[in-house]
Amino acid sequence: MAKKVFLSEEEMPKKWYNIQADMPTPVLPLINPGTGQPIPLDQFARIFPMSLVEQEVSKERWIDIPDEVLSAYTIWRPTPLCRAYNFEKLLNAPVKIYYKNEGGSPAGSHKTNTAVPQAFYHKMSGVKRIVSETGAGQWGSAMAFAGNLFGIQVKVYMVRVSYEQKPYRRLMMMTWGADCVASPTNTTEACRRVLAVDPNSPGSIAIAVSEALEEMASRDGTKRTVGSVLNYVMLHQTVMGLEAQKQMDKIGEYPDVVIGCAGAGSNLAGLSFPFVRDKIAGKKILIIAAEPSSCPTLTRGRFAYDSSSSEKGITLLPMHTLGHDFIPSPIHAGGLRFHGMAPLVSQLVLDGLIEPRSYHNLETFQAGVMWARSEGFIPAPETNHAIAAVIEVARQAKEEGKEKTILFNWTGHGLLDLAAYDDYLSGRLTDYALPQEEIERSLASIDGYPKPPRR
Ligand SMILES: Cc1ncc(COP(=O)(O)O)c(C=O)c1O
């Protein structure tokens, strides 16, 4: 049996899949915190191009991928579907393990799948400058790459702890012509409020979002892009799941289990939504969202309206949240340290279509090292969470004596995360048992917000 299944460029999907056409419970709208009413589309259009606003609320099942985006995708797509024979042998369990290798994109992860269309739509609407935020630096580098492709100037606010852990991410962004600053920066009102409370703040994605939003509001001709959370980001990422379905079809396979790590939901959504569609139609399939125990948004957070930024915000999202004041412990999976979750993923968790599970820091690095020593590729720390879930599913299959076909998202390489591996290999890495009081304290920040209806 082949180790890799390829698609030709002609076989690449020409449309994205929009799960909003098939959800048993429609996703709740984003609302204004003052009025509790849905945000009017023209208000969104002040931040995002109309084509993205339309995708955000569309109920059309299939949405055309523009030719310019398809052409840019061919720089690294279609990505291979690979079988992890050596890892299977290591686990010695009755499982076949397939993974979609997204680590070969120019920026090194799945984030380019949406950075490119976002840059394209902004370019079409005449935008010349974009600000955005990044946790681990994967999104920032994807945006820097995509901005350069379409001639747009990019500035990225990178969470300080990651900025310090990963200087080469900043250099990648600069190589593509973007500007990257450590957040909190001391240049915005939002960060000055944070620094007044904690002058040594390690930063958070929420704080970086606030800074990007403030700069956008204060500078003419500057717009913002987002690396996850919003519906249109999930939509763009479905190119991965659609490719995977074609690839599995080619070899007569279908997964019993689909796994993605969960930061704010985009890689999980992108790989799994075409399979969630099958599940809604009656297929038996387990879909797992693997998140860090130290930032357990889906497993210990509350489904509520909350802001994605650290400020009170003008837009509230219906999502699982730990509260926008939550400052996650500086574990090395920067891309998973977000207090909230994509509303589409949250709704599918509420409906029992996606199952969240959490994993401790050390077991995820152990999983990543096992992977590197058997399959060769060194995974990003975020990806290690999905691998830890694969191991758990394989162990269970062994205990139950059941055969399982697993498909997971190998979201990115860890070649710029070697400092994290150094910490793990030298015994400096620890687990963090997040106390319940810490969650309660940060959830107090959403006390005054409107509550979503019981669903
Ligand atoms: C390699 C990698 N995987 C996963 C994630 C998590 O993001 P999401 O949940 O949006 O896929 C990130 C975020 O930066 C990432 O860099």
The ligand as a MOL file (V3000), in Angstrom:
LIG
                    3D

  0  0  0     0  0            999 V3000
M  V30 BEGIN CTAB
M  V30 COUNTS 16 16 0 0 0
M  V30 BEGIN ATOM
M  V30 1 C 0.1880 24.6350 13.5610 0
M  V30 2 C -1.0840 25.0930 14.1770 0
M  V30 3 N -2.0570 24.1890 14.4080 0
M  V30 4 C -3.2190 24.5500 14.9830 0
M  V30 5 C -3.4640 25.8540 15.3620 0
M  V30 6 C -4.7530 26.1800 16.0470 0
M  V30 7 O -5.5830 27.0680 15.3740 0
M  V30 8 P -7.0040 26.6100 14.8410 0
M  V30 9 O -7.7240 25.9820 15.9940 0
M  V30 10 O -7.6520 27.8370 14.3430 0
M  V30 11 O -6.7410 25.6160 13.7610 0
M  V30 12 C -2.4830 26.8400 15.1330 0
M  V30 13 C -2.7230 28.2380 15.4950 0
M  V30 14 O -1.9250 29.0990 15.3520 0
M  V30 15 C -1.2740 26.4340 14.5270 0
M  V30 16 O -0.3080 27.3320 14.3020 0
M  V30 END ATOM
M  V30 BEGIN BOND
M  V30 1 1 1 2
M  V30 2 1 2 3
M  V30 3 2 2 15
M  V30 4 2 3 4
M  V30 5 1 4 5
M  V30 6 1 5 6
M  V30 7 2 5 12
M  V30 8 1 6 7
M  V30 9 1 7 8
M  V30 10 2 8 9
M  V30 11 1 8 10
M  V30 12 1 8 11
M  V30 13 1 12 13
M  V30 14 1 12 15
M  V30 15 2 13 14
M  V30 16 1 15 16
M  V30 END BOND
M  V30 END CTAB
M  END
